[in-house]
Amino acid sequence: MIAITGANGNLGKATIPFLLQKVAPTNIVAIVRNPETVKDFKEQGVIIRQADYSDYETLKQAFKHVETVLQISTIEVDVDTAKQQEENVVNAMVENNIKHIVYTSMVQARPNTIFQGTETQYHTEELIKKTKIPYTFFRNSMYMEAIPELIGNALQTNEIRYPSGSGKVSFVSRTDIAEAIANVLTENTHQNHTYEITGNRAYTFAELAKLISTEMKYTDIEDTIFREKLISYQMPVEVVDLLVSMANGIKSGEFSYIDNTLEKLLGRKPLDLNEYVKSLQNVV
Ligand SMILES: NC(=O)c1ccc[n+]([C@@H]2O[C@H](COP(=O)([O-])OP(=O)(O)OC[C@H]3O[C@@H](n4cnc5c(N)ncnc54)[C@H](OP(=O)(O)O)[C@@H]3O)[C@@H](O)[C@H]2O)c1
């Protein structure tokens, strides 16, 4: 059986329909905190199990009789808590003799990155390697689908105000990643590989603005101004820190890496940013 953690999140729920094209629903286990969120998968015959990354016992039960796991990285922002949660998932997989772990990491994951989110994911990669269980790491660049959140109200104002300077991002489609993950979960040739999953090109935010509309401009703002704006939205300080670190990471090129692995995994060209932004234009 193939289990997917975070199965009700954007990437998990995009992966399951691709998996259903390859394996019977009774061979798929959707692991979620709240089973109410995946009723539609249950109706299709997918097995639903409840577990929380903070609760080892629930994870241990959820991985029973599973061979392959897609471990979706946590969204917890506190690094110590996030590391503990992911350690719980890894330990529960060891306990259940899992045969293949597919883990969602960050593009070019390594120690001491500016973007804080990478620290947990690199730490988890190392934990998984230590278990000796065959692994496949999907080191994803930034999702195209995150662009609306990144650019704020730019579709209304025709201006992207963001502190990323001339840093580039190799935006990648989350739906393409989901399809590639489903391929990897059901094929036998990906064990012990680390895949950098990126778009075919990287774009500065000025280039992104021009792609969205010839009228749209990009303004590079100070990260202190960006921070003040986020604080004014009553965001928790840890989330503000994470988002500022993301902008600084982009500025220093941490999301600019380009690799054609995704094209190989899909057997076709991945979605181009040009195509994706057309869906944004339809929103205006
Ligand atoms: N590359 C990128 O641009 C990018 C952007 C955002 C996130 N990410 C990372 O990639 C992962 C997948 O992306 P996504 O778009 O699917 O994120 P998402 O939509 O936020 O989904 C996250 C999933 O993780 C689950 N989860 C979080 N904490 C959990 C816990 N303590 N126990 C059990 N499940 C928990 C969530 O369950 P609930 O619904 O119960 O919260 C949800 O199903 C994210 O989790 C994040 O680590 C990458």
PDBQT file of the ligand as one rigid body, heavy atoms in Angstrom, charges set to zero:
ROOT
HETATM    1  N1  LIG A 301       7.765  24.826  -2.582  1.00  0.00    +0.000 N 
HETATM    2  C1  LIG A 301       6.877  25.703  -2.178  1.00  0.00    +0.000 C 
HETATM    3  O1  LIG A 301       6.614  26.759  -2.807  1.00  0.00    +0.000 OA
HETATM    4  C2  LIG A 301       6.110  25.457  -0.909  1.00  0.00    +0.000 A 
HETATM    5  C3  LIG A 301       5.092  26.341  -0.550  1.00  0.00    +0.000 A 
HETATM    6  C4  LIG A 301       4.368  26.061   0.598  1.00  0.00    +0.000 A 
HETATM    7  C5  LIG A 301       4.663  24.930   1.350  1.00  0.00    +0.000 A 
HETATM    8  N2  LIG A 301       5.656  24.101   0.959  1.00  0.00    +0.000 N 
HETATM    9  C6  LIG A 301       6.006  22.866   1.728  1.00  0.00    +0.000 C 
HETATM   10  O2  LIG A 301       5.547  21.758   0.949  1.00  0.00    +0.000 OA
HETATM   11  C7  LIG A 301       4.552  21.021   1.692  1.00  0.00    +0.000 C 
HETATM   12  C8  LIG A 301       3.440  20.604   0.751  1.00  0.00    +0.000 C 
HETATM   13  O3  LIG A 301       2.870  21.767   0.167  1.00  0.00    +0.000 OA
HETATM   14  P1  LIG A 301       1.294  21.985   0.162  1.00  0.00    +0.000 P 
HETATM   15  O4  LIG A 301       1.038  23.042  -0.849  1.00  0.00    +0.000 OA
HETATM   16  O5  LIG A 301       0.573  20.696   0.070  1.00  0.00    +0.000 OA
HETATM   17  O6  LIG A 301       1.057  22.606   1.637  1.00  0.00    +0.000 OA
HETATM   18  P2  LIG A 301      -0.345  22.761   2.378  1.00  0.00    +0.000 P 
HETATM   19  O7  LIG A 301      -1.462  22.878   1.400  1.00  0.00    +0.000 OA
HETATM   20  O8  LIG A 301      -0.169  23.817   3.403  1.00  0.00    +0.000 OA
HETATM   21  O9  LIG A 301      -0.531  21.337   3.106  1.00  0.00    +0.000 OA
HETATM   22  C9  LIG A 301       0.207  20.960   4.223  1.00  0.00    +0.000 C 
HETATM   23  C10 LIG A 301      -0.300  19.607   4.689  1.00  0.00    +0.000 C 
HETATM   24  O10 LIG A 301       0.475  19.185   5.808  1.00  0.00    +0.000 OA
HETATM   25  C11 LIG A 301      -0.450  18.780   6.828  1.00  0.00    +0.000 C 
HETATM   26  N3  LIG A 301       0.099  18.983   8.168  1.00  0.00    +0.000 N 
HETATM   27  C12 LIG A 301       0.659  20.102   8.656  1.00  0.00    +0.000 A 
HETATM   28  N4  LIG A 301       0.980  19.930   9.948  1.00  0.00    +0.000 NA
HETATM   29  C13 LIG A 301       0.593  18.663  10.271  1.00  0.00    +0.000 A 
HETATM   30  C14 LIG A 301       0.637  17.898  11.452  1.00  0.00    +0.000 A 
HETATM   31  N5  LIG A 301       1.115  18.402  12.623  1.00  0.00    +0.000 N 
HETATM   32  N6  LIG A 301       0.170  16.626  11.417  1.00  0.00    +0.000 NA
HETATM   33  C15 LIG A 301      -0.341  16.100  10.290  1.00  0.00    +0.000 A 
HETATM   34  N7  LIG A 301      -0.430  16.794   9.123  1.00  0.00    +0.000 NA
HETATM   35  C16 LIG A 301       0.027  18.050   9.130  1.00  0.00    +0.000 A 
HETATM   36  C17 LIG A 301      -1.645  19.690   6.643  1.00  0.00    +0.000 C 
HETATM   37  O11 LIG A 301      -2.753  19.165   7.321  1.00  0.00    +0.000 OA
HETATM   38  P3  LIG A 301      -3.908  20.141   7.953  1.00  0.00    +0.000 P 
HETATM   39  O12 LIG A 301      -4.838  20.460   6.819  1.00  0.00    +0.000 OA
HETATM   40  O13 LIG A 301      -4.523  19.324   9.011  1.00  0.00    +0.000 OA
HETATM   41  O14 LIG A 301      -3.193  21.367   8.476  1.00  0.00    +0.000 OA
HETATM   42  C18 LIG A 301      -1.771  19.642   5.127  1.00  0.00    +0.000 C 
HETATM   43  O15 LIG A 301      -2.414  18.469   4.730  1.00  0.00    +0.000 OA
HETATM   44  C19 LIG A 301       4.106  21.969   2.808  1.00  0.00    +0.000 C 
HETATM   45  O16 LIG A 301       3.659  21.215   3.904  1.00  0.00    +0.000 OA
HETATM   46  C20 LIG A 301       5.343  22.781   3.073  1.00  0.00    +0.000 C 
HETATM   47  O17 LIG A 301       6.226  22.104   3.954  1.00  0.00    +0.000 OA
HETATM   48  C21 LIG A 301       6.382  24.324  -0.153  1.00  0.00    +0.000 A 
ENDROOT
TORSDOF 0
